[in-house]
Amino acid sequence: MWEEWIGREVTVVMDRPLGTRHPVHGFMYPLNYGYIPNTVSDDNEELDAYVLGVDYSLETFTGKVIAIIHRLNDQDDKLIVVAANEVCLYSDEKIRELTKFQEQFFDSIIIR
């Protein structure tokens, strides 16, 4: 599954734009977070994505998938999406730092 997403251009629809709060847990989203329409992931919901490199709230974003956070103790993998001209700017460590607000609660690996 993962191989088909790396390097692919996708459009992310934000259901939790930067600056909004999680509806159940209450933490703030320090980046834009959404889903890829018309997909189904292992949790039977649309495939989720973090959008990196944009410091304002978005409704949609089209960019390239540079990595996948594969959760080892949950069935809800996350795509990492950036602008096409920023594909080389994010190390695994930087991705972990930027997504820690939510990913700290899960064991995961980053797939490239």
C-alpha atoms as an extended CHARMM CRD file, in Angstrom:
* protein
*
       112  EXT
         1         1  MET       CA              0.0000000000        0.0000000000        0.0000000000  PROA      1               0.0000000000
         2         2  TRP       CA              2.6820000000        2.5100000000        1.0050000000  PROA      2               0.0000000000
         3         3  GLU       CA              4.6420000000        2.3670000000       -2.2300000000  PROA      3               0.0000000000
         4         4  GLU       CA              1.6730000000        3.7030000000       -4.1840000000  PROA      4               0.0000000000
         5         5  TRP       CA              1.6060000000        6.9200000000       -2.1100000000  PROA      5               0.0000000000
         6         6  ILE       CA              5.2590000000        7.9970000000       -1.8570000000  PROA      6               0.0000000000
         7         7  GLY       CA              5.9570000000       10.7130000000       -4.4450000000  PROA      7               0.0000000000
         8         8  ARG       CA              2.3300000000       10.9650000000       -5.4570000000  PROA      8               0.0000000000
         9         9  GLU       CA              0.5630000000       14.3040000000       -5.8100000000  PROA      9               0.0000000000
        10        10  VAL       CA             -2.5610000000       14.4350000000       -3.6310000000  PROA      10              0.0000000000
        11        11  THR       CA             -5.1550000000       16.9540000000       -2.5380000000  PROA      11              0.0000000000
        12        12  VAL       CA             -5.7950000000       17.1010000000        1.2000000000  PROA      12              0.0000000000
        13        13  VAL       CA             -9.1200000000       18.3860000000        2.5410000000  PROA      13              0.0000000000
        14        14  MET       CA             -8.6340000000       19.8550000000        6.0120000000  PROA      14              0.0000000000
        15        15  ASP       CA            -11.0140000000       18.7620000000        8.7140000000  PROA      15              0.0000000000
        16        16  ARG       CA             -8.6590000000       20.1320000000       11.3750000000  PROA      16              0.0000000000
        17        17  PRO       CA             -6.9180000000       23.2310000000       10.0560000000  PROA      17              0.0000000000
        18        18  LEU       CA             -3.9600000000       24.7800000000       11.8330000000  PROA      18              0.0000000000
        19        19  GLY       CA             -5.0890000000       26.4540000000       15.0620000000  PROA      19              0.0000000000
        20        20  THR       CA             -8.1750000000       24.3140000000       15.6650000000  PROA      20              0.0000000000
        21        21  ARG       CA             -8.7180000000       21.9870000000       18.6220000000  PROA      21              0.0000000000
        22        22  HSD       CA             -9.2150000000       18.2430000000       18.5430000000  PROA      22              0.0000000000
        23        23  PRO       CA            -12.9390000000       17.6110000000       19.0710000000  PROA      23              0.0000000000
        24        24  VAL       CA            -12.4270000000       14.9650000000       21.7870000000  PROA      24              0.0000000000
        25        25  HSD       CA             -8.9490000000       15.3960000000       23.2950000000  PROA      25              0.0000000000
        26        26  GLY       CA             -8.7950000000       19.1950000000       23.1430000000  PROA      26              0.0000000000
        27        27  PHE       CA             -5.2070000000       19.6420000000       21.9710000000  PROA      27              0.0000000000
        28        28  MET       CA             -4.4290000000       22.3480000000       19.4040000000  PROA      28              0.0000000000
        29        29  TYR       CA             -3.3460000000       21.4860000000       15.8650000000  PROA      29              0.0000000000
        30        30  PRO       CA             -0.0640000000       23.3280000000       15.1600000000  PROA      30              0.0000000000
        31        31  LEU       CA             -0.3070000000       22.3400000000       11.4950000000  PROA      31              0.0000000000
        32        32  ASN       CA             -2.9660000000       21.5560000000        8.9320000000  PROA      32              0.0000000000
        33        33  TYR       CA             -4.4220000000       18.0500000000        9.1660000000  PROA      33              0.0000000000
        34        34  GLY       CA             -6.9560000000       16.4150000000        6.9240000000  PROA      34              0.0000000000
        35        35  TYR       CA             -7.7860000000       13.5270000000        4.6540000000  PROA      35              0.0000000000
        36        36  ILE       CA             -7.5550000000       12.3630000000        1.0650000000  PROA      36              0.0000000000
        37        37  PRO       CA            -11.1080000000       12.2100000000       -0.3670000000  PROA      37              0.0000000000
        38        38  ASN       CA            -12.3660000000        8.9630000000       -1.8590000000  PROA      38              0.0000000000
        39        39  THR       CA             -9.7870000000        6.7480000000       -0.1410000000  PROA      39              0.0000000000
        40        40  VAL       CA            -10.1380000000        4.0670000000        2.5150000000  PROA      40              0.0000000000
        41        41  SER       CA             -7.3970000000        3.2530000000        4.9990000000  PROA      41              0.0000000000
        42        42  ASP       CA             -7.0010000000        0.2860000000        7.3420000000  PROA      42              0.0000000000
        43        43  ASP       CA             -9.2690000000        1.9490000000        9.9220000000  PROA      43              0.0000000000
        44        44  ASN       CA            -12.0800000000        2.0200000000        7.3000000000  PROA      44              0.0000000000
        45        45  GLU       CA            -12.0290000000        5.8050000000        7.1220000000  PROA      45              0.0000000000
        46        46  GLU       CA            -10.4280000000        8.1250000000        4.6040000000  PROA      46              0.0000000000
        47        47  LEU       CA             -6.6230000000        8.2520000000        4.6210000000  PROA      47              0.0000000000
        48        48  ASP       CA             -5.3130000000       11.0190000000        6.9020000000  PROA      48              0.0000000000
        49        49  ALA       CA             -2.5380000000       13.4780000000        6.0800000000  PROA      49              0.0000000000
        50        50  TYR       CA             -0.3820000000       16.0640000000        7.8140000000  PROA      50              0.0000000000
        51        51  VAL       CA              0.4740000000       19.0990000000        5.6780000000  PROA      51              0.0000000000
        52        52  LEU       CA              3.9100000000       20.5040000000        6.5380000000  PROA      52              0.0000000000
        53        53  GLY       CA              5.4110000000       23.8430000000        5.6060000000  PROA      53              0.0000000000
        54        54  VAL       CA              2.3100000000       26.0640000000        5.6090000000  PROA      54              0.0000000000
        55        55  ASP       CA              1.9390000000       28.4210000000        8.5730000000  PROA      55              0.0000000000
        56        56  TYR       CA             -1.6720000000       29.4850000000        8.0460000000  PROA      56              0.0000000000
        57        57  SER       CA             -5.0310000000       27.6980000000        8.0950000000  PROA      57              0.0000000000
        58        58  LEU       CA             -6.0440000000       25.9170000000        4.8980000000  PROA      58              0.0000000000
        59        59  GLU       CA             -9.2320000000       24.4240000000        3.4790000000  PROA      59              0.0000000000
        60        60  THR       CA             -7.4350000000       22.2740000000        0.8860000000  PROA      60              0.0000000000
        61        61  PHE       CA             -3.8500000000       21.7090000000       -0.1930000000  PROA      61              0.0000000000
        62        62  THR       CA             -2.2980000000       19.9510000000       -3.1580000000  PROA      62              0.0000000000
        63        63  GLY       CA              1.2170000000       18.6420000000       -2.6710000000  PROA      63              0.0000000000
        64        64  LYS       CA              3.5240000000       15.6220000000       -2.7540000000  PROA      64              0.0000000000
        65        65  VAL       CA              3.5830000000       12.7150000000       -0.3220000000  PROA      65              0.0000000000
        66        66  ILE       CA              7.1340000000       12.4630000000        1.0350000000  PROA      66              0.0000000000
        67        67  ALA       CA              6.6040000000        9.9130000000        3.8120000000  PROA      67              0.0000000000
        68        68  ILE       CA              4.1020000000        7.8510000000        5.7420000000  PROA      68              0.0000000000
        69        69  ILE       CA              3.8640000000        7.5620000000        9.5010000000  PROA      69              0.0000000000
        70        70  HSD       CA              3.0190000000        3.8900000000        9.9510000000  PROA      70              0.0000000000
        71        71  ARG       CA              1.5690000000        3.3310000000       13.4000000000  PROA      71              0.0000000000
        72        72  LEU       CA              2.5660000000        0.0250000000       14.9280000000  PROA      72              0.0000000000
        73        73  ASN       CA             -0.0880000000        0.0140000000       17.6580000000  PROA      73              0.0000000000
        74        74  ASP       CA             -2.9730000000        1.5450000000       15.6890000000  PROA      74              0.0000000000
        75        75  GLN       CA             -4.4820000000        1.1050000000       12.2100000000  PROA      75              0.0000000000
        76        76  ASP       CA             -4.4520000000        4.7820000000       11.2860000000  PROA      76              0.0000000000
        77        77  ASP       CA             -1.3870000000        5.5820000000        9.1620000000  PROA      77              0.0000000000
        78        78  LYS       CA             -0.7310000000        9.2190000000        8.1950000000  PROA      78              0.0000000000
        79        79  LEU       CA              0.6230000000       10.6550000000        4.9590000000  PROA      79              0.0000000000
        80        80  ILE       CA              3.1490000000       13.4920000000        5.1490000000  PROA      80              0.0000000000
        81        81  VAL       CA              2.3850000000       16.0310000000        2.4030000000  PROA      81              0.0000000000
        82        82  VAL       CA              4.4750000000       19.0760000000        1.4210000000  PROA      82              0.0000000000
        83        83  ALA       CA              4.6770000000       21.5580000000       -1.4370000000  PROA      83              0.0000000000
        84        84  ALA       CA              6.3540000000       20.0730000000       -4.5110000000  PROA      84              0.0000000000
        85        85  ASN       CA              9.3580000000       22.3970000000       -4.1340000000  PROA      85              0.0000000000
        86        86  GLU       CA              9.9180000000       21.3540000000       -0.4800000000  PROA      86              0.0000000000
        87        87  VAL       CA             10.2570000000       17.5790000000       -0.8450000000  PROA      87              0.0000000000
        88        88  CYS       CA             13.8560000000       17.5420000000        0.4140000000  PROA      88              0.0000000000
        89        89  LEU       CA             13.3830000000       19.8160000000        3.4300000000  PROA      89              0.0000000000
        90        90  TYR       CA             12.0400000000       17.3080000000        5.9600000000  PROA      90              0.0000000000
        91        91  SER       CA             14.1610000000       14.6950000000        7.6960000000  PROA      91              0.0000000000
        92        92  ASP       CA             12.5480000000       11.9140000000        9.7100000000  PROA      92              0.0000000000
        93        93  GLU       CA             13.5400000000       13.8130000000       12.8640000000  PROA      93              0.0000000000
        94        94  LYS       CA             11.8200000000       16.9880000000       11.6350000000  PROA      94              0.0000000000
        95        95  ILE       CA              8.6650000000       15.0510000000       10.7310000000  PROA      95              0.0000000000
        96        96  ARG       CA              8.6180000000       13.5330000000       14.2320000000  PROA      96              0.0000000000
        97        97  GLU       CA              9.1200000000       16.9440000000       15.8220000000  PROA      97              0.0000000000
        98        98  LEU       CA              6.2800000000       18.5500000000       13.8400000000  PROA      98              0.0000000000
        99        99  THR       CA              3.7820000000       15.7260000000       14.4100000000  PROA      99              0.0000000000
       100       100  LYS       CA              4.6770000000       14.9750000000       18.0370000000  PROA      100             0.0000000000
       101       101  PHE       CA              1.6030000000       16.7980000000       19.3580000000  PROA      101             0.0000000000
       102       102  GLN       CA             -0.4860000000       13.8130000000       18.2030000000  PROA      102             0.0000000000
       103       103  GLU       CA              1.9570000000       11.0410000000       17.3090000000  PROA      103             0.0000000000
       104       104  GLN       CA              3.5390000000       10.9690000000       20.7930000000  PROA      104             0.0000000000
       105       105  PHE       CA              0.7200000000        8.6560000000       21.8650000000  PROA      105             0.0000000000
       106       106  PHE       CA              1.5970000000        5.9800000000       19.2990000000  PROA      106             0.0000000000
       107       107  ASP       CA              4.4990000000        3.7280000000       18.3670000000  PROA      107             0.0000000000
       108       108  SER       CA              5.3810000000        4.2690000000       14.7270000000  PROA      108             0.0000000000
       109       109  ILE       CA              7.9540000000        4.1060000000       11.9740000000  PROA      109             0.0000000000
       110       110  ILE       CA              8.4480000000        6.5560000000        9.1240000000  PROA      110             0.0000000000
       111       111  ILE       CA              8.3500000000        5.0010000000        5.6760000000  PROA      111             0.0000000000
       112       112  ARG       CA              9.9060000000        6.7460000000        2.6790000000  PROA      112             0.0000000000
